[in-house]
Amino acid sequence: MTTSTEQHRREAPKSVACAIITVSDTRTPETDSSGQLIRQLLEEHGYTVAEYAIVKDEYDGISQLLREAADNPHVEAVLLNGGTGIAGRDTTYEAVRDQLVKEMPGFGEIFRFLSFTEDIGSAAILSRAIAGTIGKTAVFSMPGSTAAVRLAMTRLIVPELGHVMRELYKDK
């Protein structure tokens, strides 16, 4: 017997056009190891990168870039990394949260659980990873460390991205 989740994954698109947004006051395309890792993992699994940008950790800039990516008909998913902590400069969470139409609270919950059990222990409570949708665009926001990106990408985003898109487009 096949579960509905297995059925949905079989029906999911094999490729998704993604935008990568790195939130950082200091990184450049050459030093953005987390953005490079996201690109590598997406491409290894048949997904495409339609856009890539680095933006300073400022609410207005993040919000504008996220809105532009979500409005771009060539982008189906936006993956942000960085700025998700609790420091004064960390504004990614607010910029993403304020634009989401539907939140996927399980992403942040499971990311923190995995971080707690597999990597950083109780410091996982400091993460404000968040995901959801803006219209038909999926949005995932994760911390900026390469370890956090690898965890989010390999355990959550890559395995479910096609499934997420299937759900967003099934009524289209």
Secondary structure, 3 states (H helix, E strand, C coil): CCCHHHHHHHHCCCCCEEEEEEECCCCCCCCCHHHHHHHHHHHHCCCEEEEEEEECCCHHHHHHHHHHHHHCCCCCEEEEECCCCCCCCCCHHHHHHCCCCEECHHHHHHHHHHHHHHHHHHHHHHCCCEEEEECCEEEEEECCCHHHHHHHHHHHHHHHHHHHHHHHHCCC
